[in-house]
Amino acid sequence: MDNLDRARIAHLLDVLGIDLGGLKRGRGKIVLIAGDSCAGKTSMARRIINHAPQFRILNTGDFFREEAKKLNLSLGELIKASDEDLMKLDKSVDARIIKHLVETDETLVVTSHLAAPLAQILRLAGKSPLIISLLVDKNEKISRMSHREFGKGSFEISEEETEKMNEELKRDERDLERYEKVYNLDPRSFYRYSCVVDTSDLNEREVWKKVMELVDDYIIGGLKVEGEFSEVEDYSRLLGLSSAV
């Protein structure tokens, strides 16, 4: 990890009030999956736990609901919540997730926009996560979302459905803007992944074939804390593929 990455992570931990030295390091193995909406994160997480039953998907939404309850906010009320409350909620949830992943003895799969910085934090804490980045280009993302939300092609949806889908597509960018505001951090600025797969022209089975061997190797022997990571020379180009409309 270079000095710039260390400084970014140190700032994130400082904002969250986390001292890694004060956390007990658990023995659990962690697979982190990064990617925009419709890149296939959830499908790949399910593939992993079906392939290796010792894994469990960590539902970070549970943390979110519990922390929202502490603020007396229902999930429906979150859209009306103030920026201050949302920022407080984000920080509470992220702090809980980080502490849990460092200290857990469980073998977990986690999907998150913050997967890349989470991997760096775990490495600093002495754990060796496997981190997979799934990419999808803009046109394929629209096609997948149209079929998922409305059961038809993107050229068949109504004007009202198009507007709804565009709002959904913008959610990824809004999430990234929120991380920038809360942590002064773009999660996509961390370029080192164990595996990067552009899923745009691949079906779920084809993506799994690219990931399965790496998952098997990780289960058997694990990965070194530093090393054995894919360096993506032109990652800015790949990031551009996944931008929302």
Buried (B, 14 or more C-beta within 10 A) or exposed (E): BEEEBEEBBEEBBEBBEBEBEEBEBBEBBBBBBBBBBBBBBBBBBEBBBEBBEEBBBBEBEEBBBEBBEEBEBEEEEBEEBEEEBBBBBBBBBBBBBBBBBBBBEBBBBBBBBBBBBBBBBBBBBEBBBBBBBBBBBBEBBBBBBBBEEBEEEBEEBEEEBBEBBEEBBEEBEEBBEBBEEBBEBBBBEBBBBBBBBBBBEBEEEEBBEBBBEBBEBBBEEBBEBEEBBBEBEEBEEBBEBBEBE
